């Protein structure tokens, strides 16, 4: 399930989060993958009854599309996508990326 704003803590942003916030859009070649990831995110958010940005924000999706990770280690290395998110969404994301190749 998704965390509600009331469940979030007031903690300072990490360097990784600040890096993702400044991430550039993915290359033009990755735009199709971004669209596919956004469709998946929308479906996942509907299934979990929460807003899409609770699943992954656009900057993280852009970073994933630009990097096209092919393993758990590569996906978890992307700022804003850690082990907890991998447990929830990693297999689906890696499958989407593999299907786009």
PEBELCOR-V439799 format. One record per backbone hydrogen bond with DSSP energy under -0.5 kcal/mol. CO is the residue of the C=O (numbers start at 1). NH is the residue of the N-H. E is the energy in kcal/mol with one decimal. If there is no record, write none. Layout:
BEGIN
co=(CO:CO)
nh=(NH:NH)
e=(E:E)
END
This chain:
BEGIN
co=(4:4:5:9:14:15:16:17:18:20:27:28:30:31:32:33:34:35:36:37:38:39:40:41:42:43:44:45:45:46:51:51:52:52:57:58:59:60:61:62:63:64:71:72:73:75:78:82:83:84:85:85:86:86:89:90:91:92:93:94:95:96:97:97:98)
nh=(7:8:8:11:18:19:20:21:22:23:30:31:34:35:36:37:38:39:40:41:42:43:44:45:46:47:48:49:50:49:54:55:55:56:61:62:63:64:65:66:67:68:75:76:77:78:81:86:87:88:89:90:90:91:93:94:95:96:97:98:99:100:100:101:101)
e=(-1.7:-0.8:-0.8:-1.5:-2.2:-2.2:-2.2:-2.2:-1.0:-1.8:-1.9:-1.4:-2.3:-2.2:-2.0:-2.7:-2.5:-2.1:-2.3:-2.7:-2.4:-2.1:-2.8:-2.6:-2.1:-2.3:-2.0:-0.8:-2.2:-0.6:-1.7:-0.6:-1.4:-1.5:-2.2:-2.9:-2.2:-2.6:-2.6:-2.4:-2.2:-2.6:-2.2:-2.9:-1.2:-1.3:-2.2:-2.1:-2.3:-1.6:-3.5:-0.7:-1.9:-0.6:-2.4:-2.8:-2.0:-2.2:-2.5:-2.5:-2.2:-1.2:-0.5:-0.7:-0.8)
END
